Amino acid sequence: MSDTILSDAVAATAFRRLVAHLQHRTDVQNIDLMGLAGFCRNCLADWIAEADGTLGRDEARAIIHGMPFAEWKARYQGEATPEQIARMQESVAKNADNH
């Protein structure tokens, strides 16, 4: 996909909506996002930190999670099952250097 398809303003608006949606849907586990889509909130935060160049990983994760990651993890993240881990590994293997 070419970066010229969306204006920066449209992309930024859609991105902010995605972040708000992920912050609202705390019932959706990162491991399940990884298993279905090959990325999760943490990946998104890592991409932001890489794109920004000045943000640290923890700072970017706090932006995406709406709170420090350790706090989000304690409140909302459950223990991954072997099935979730297997789905995640299969899904992530499909990424093959795309991000």
C-alpha positions in Angstrom: 0.0 0.0 0.0 1.3 3.4 -0.9 1.6 6.1 1.8 -0.1 8.5 -0.6 -3.5 6.8 -0.5 -4.4 8.5 2.8 -3.6 12.0 3.9 -1.7 12.3 7.2 -4.8 13.9 8.8 -7.0 11.0 7.8 -4.4 8.4 8.9 -3.9 10.2 12.2 -7.7 10.3 12.8 -8.1 6.6 12.1 -5.1 5.8 14.2 -6.4 7.7 17.2 -9.7 5.8 16.8 -7.9 2.5 16.7 -6.0 3.4 19.9 -9.2 4.5 21.6 -10.9 1.2 20.5 -8.1 -0.9 21.8 -8.1 1.0 25.1 -11.8 0.4 25.5 -11.7 -3.3 24.6 -9.6 -4.4 27.5 -11.4 -7.8 27.3 -9.5 -8.5 24.1 -6.2 -10.1 25.1 -3.0 -9.2 23.2 -2.3 -12.9 22.7 -5.6 -13.2 20.9 -4.8 -10.2 18.7 -1.4 -11.8 17.9 -3.1 -15.1 17.1 -5.6 -13.5 14.7 -3.8 -10.5 13.2 -0.2 -11.1 13.9 0.1 -7.9 15.9 -1.1 -6.5 19.2 -1.1 -3.4 21.3 2.6 -3.9 22.2 3.5 -4.2 18.5 1.7 -1.0 17.8 3.5 0.7 20.6 6.8 -0.6 19.3 6.1 0.8 15.8 5.3 4.2 17.4 8.5 4.2 19.3 10.5 3.3 16.2 8.7 5.9 14.0 9.2 8.6 16.6 12.8 7.9 17.4 12.7 9.7 20.8 10.0 7.7 22.6 11.1 4.8 24.7 9.3 1.5 24.5 7.6 2.0 27.9 6.4 5.5 27.0 4.9 4.3 23.7 3.2 1.4 25.5 1.7 3.8 28.0 0.3 5.8 25.1 -1.3 2.8 23.5 -2.6 1.2 26.7 -3.7 4.4 28.3 -1.7 3.6 31.4 1.7 2.1 32.2 1.9 -1.3 30.6 2.6 -3.0 34.0 -0.6 -1.6 35.3 -2.6 -2.6 32.2 -1.1 -6.1 32.4 -2.0 -6.5 36.1 -5.6 -5.3 35.5 -6.4 -7.0 32.2 -4.0 -9.6 31.0 -4.7 -13.2 31.7 -2.3 -16.2 31.5 -1.9 -17.4 27.9 -3.1 -20.9 27.2 -0.9 -23.3 25.1 -3.6 -23.0 22.4 -3.3 -19.2 22.4 0.5 -19.4 22.2 0.4 -21.9 19.3 -2.1 -19.7 17.4 0.1 -16.6 18.0 3.3 -18.4 16.8 1.5 -19.6 13.6 0.2 -16.1 13.0 3.4 -14.3 13.6 5.3 -16.6 11.3 3.1 -15.2 8.5 4.4 -11.7 9.1 7.8 -12.6 7.6 9.7 -9.3 7.9 6.6 -7.2 7.0 7.1 -5.1 10.1 
